[in-house]
Amino acid sequence: MSAGEIIALVVAIMAIVGLGGTWVRNGKS
């Protein structure tokens, strides 16, 4: 994998985890 692909993968994971965490918090509250 190239550096660009790794960066894109990390950004995508952070975005998914961030949105998921916000959705879970909003759902529980």
N, CA, C and O atoms as a MOPAC input file, in Angstrom:
PM7 MOZYME 1SCF
protein

 N      0.85300 1    -1.20100 1     0.00000 1
 C      0.00000 1     0.00000 1     0.00000 1
 C      0.88300 1     1.24200 1     0.00000 1
 O      1.94400 1     1.26400 1     0.62400 1
 N      0.43800 1     2.26300 1    -0.69800 1
 C      1.18900 1     3.51000 1    -0.72100 1
 C      0.81200 1     4.36200 1     0.48500 1
 O     -0.18000 1     4.09600 1     1.16500 1
 N      1.61600 1     5.38600 1     0.73800 1
 C      1.33800 1     6.27000 1     1.88300 1
 C     -0.03600 1     6.92300 1     1.72900 1
 O     -0.76200 1     7.07900 1     2.71100 1
 N     -0.39000 1     7.30000 1     0.52000 1
 C     -1.69200 1     7.94000 1     0.28100 1
 C     -2.84800 1     7.01800 1     0.62100 1
 O     -3.85300 1     7.44500 1     1.18800 1
 N     -2.69600 1     5.74500 1     0.26800 1
 C     -3.76600 1     4.77800 1     0.57200 1
 C     -3.90500 1     4.58100 1     2.07200 1
 O     -5.01900 1     4.47100 1     2.58500 1
 N     -2.77500 1     4.53600 1     2.78300 1
 C     -2.81600 1     4.35500 1     4.24300 1
 C     -3.49100 1     5.55800 1     4.89400 1
 O     -4.32100 1     5.40100 1     5.79000 1
 N     -3.13400 1     6.75700 1     4.44100 1
 C     -3.73200 1     7.97400 1     5.00600 1
 C     -5.24100 1     7.98300 1     4.75900 1
 O     -6.02500 1     8.30600 1     5.65100 1
 N     -5.63500 1     7.62300 1     3.53400 1
 C     -7.06200 1     7.60300 1     3.20500 1
 C     -7.80400 1     6.59400 1     4.07200 1
 O     -8.92100 1     6.85400 1     4.52000 1
 N     -7.17800 1     5.44100 1     4.30700 1
 C     -7.80600 1     4.40800 1     5.12900 1
 C     -7.97200 1     4.89200 1     6.55900 1
 O     -9.02900 1     4.70100 1     7.16100 1
 N     -6.93300 1     5.51900 1     7.11100 1
 C     -6.99700 1     6.03100 1     8.48700 1
 C     -8.07400 1     7.10100 1     8.60200 1
 O     -8.84300 1     7.10300 1     9.56400 1
 N     -8.13900 1     7.99800 1     7.64700 1
 C     -9.15800 1     9.06400 1     7.67600 1
 C    -10.55300 1     8.46800 1     7.61900 1
 O    -11.45100 1     8.91200 1     8.33500 1
 N    -10.74000 1     7.45800 1     6.76500 1
 C    -12.05200 1     6.82400 1     6.63800 1
 C    -12.45600 1     6.15200 1     7.94300 1
 O    -13.60300 1     6.26700 1     8.37600 1
 N    -11.51200 1     5.44800 1     8.57300 1
 C    -11.80800 1     4.77200 1     9.84600 1
 C    -12.16400 1     5.80400 1    10.91100 1
 O    -13.13200 1     5.62700 1    11.65000 1
 N    -11.38300 1     6.88500 1    10.99100 1
 C    -11.66700 1     7.92500 1    11.99100 1
 C    -13.04200 1     8.52900 1    11.77500 1
 O    -13.76600 1     8.79200 1    12.73500 1
 N    -13.40600 1     8.75100 1    10.51900 1
 C    -14.71000 1     9.33600 1    10.20400 1
 C    -15.83700 1     8.38800 1    10.59900 1
 O    -16.83400 1     8.81300 1    11.18400 1
 N    -15.67900 1     7.09600 1    10.27900 1
 C    -16.71100 1     6.10100 1    10.61100 1
 C    -16.85700 1     5.97300 1    12.12700 1
 O    -17.97000 1     5.96300 1    12.65100 1
 N    -15.72500 1     5.87400 1    12.82600 1
 C    -15.76800 1     5.73600 1    14.28600 1
 C    -16.35800 1     6.99100 1    14.91400 1
 O    -17.15600 1     6.89900 1    15.84700 1
 N    -15.97700 1     8.16300 1    14.41400 1
 C    -16.48600 1     9.42700 1    14.96000 1
 C    -17.99300 1     9.55000 1    14.77300 1
 O    -18.70800 1     9.91100 1    15.70800 1
 N    -18.47900 1     9.25300 1    13.56800 1
 C    -19.91000 1     9.33900 1    13.31000 1
 C    -20.66300 1     8.28400 1    14.11100 1
 O    -21.73200 1     8.56100 1    14.65500 1
 N    -20.11000 1     7.07600 1    14.18800 1
 C    -20.74800 1     6.00200 1    14.94200 1
 C    -20.84900 1     6.35900 1    16.42000 1
 O    -21.88500 1     6.13900 1    17.04800 1
 N    -19.77400 1     6.90800 1    16.97100 1
 C    -19.77500 1     7.28300 1    18.38400 1
 C    -20.80600 1     8.36700 1    18.67100 1
 O    -21.50000 1     8.32400 1    19.68700 1
 N    -20.90100 1     9.34300 1    17.76400 1
 C    -21.88100 1    10.41800 1    17.94500 1
 C    -23.29500 1     9.86200 1    17.86200 1
 O    -24.16600 1    10.25000 1    18.64000 1
 N    -23.52400 1     8.94900 1    16.91500 1
 C    -24.85800 1     8.36800 1    16.73200 1
 C    -25.25400 1     7.56400 1    17.97100 1
 O    -26.40100 1     7.62800 1    18.41400 1
 N    -24.30400 1     6.80600 1    18.52900 1
 C    -24.59000 1     6.00100 1    19.71800 1
 C    -24.92500 1     6.91300 1    20.89500 1
 O    -25.88200 1     6.66400 1    21.62800 1
 N    -24.13000 1     7.97000 1    21.07200 1
 C    -24.38400 1     8.89600 1    22.19300 1
 C    -25.75500 1     9.55200 1    22.05100 1
 O    -26.49900 1     9.65900 1    23.02500 1
 N    -26.08900 1     9.99100 1    20.83400 1
 C    -27.38600 1    10.63500 1    20.61500 1
 C    -28.51900 1     9.63800 1    20.83300 1
 O    -29.56600 1    10.00300 1    21.36700 1
 N    -28.32800 1     8.41300 1    20.43600 1
 C    -29.36400 1     7.39100 1    20.59300 1
 C    -29.60100 1     7.05200 1    22.05900 1
 O    -30.74200 1     6.85000 1    22.47700 1
 N    -28.50700 1     6.98800 1    22.85400 1
 C    -28.66000 1     6.63400 1    24.27000 1
 C    -29.22100 1     7.79700 1    25.07200 1
 O    -29.92300 1     7.59300 1    26.06300 1
 N    -28.90600 1     9.03600 1    24.63900 1
 C    -29.38000 1    10.20900 1    25.38000 1
 C    -30.72000 1    10.66900 1    24.81900 1
 O    -31.29100 1    11.64500 1    25.30600 1

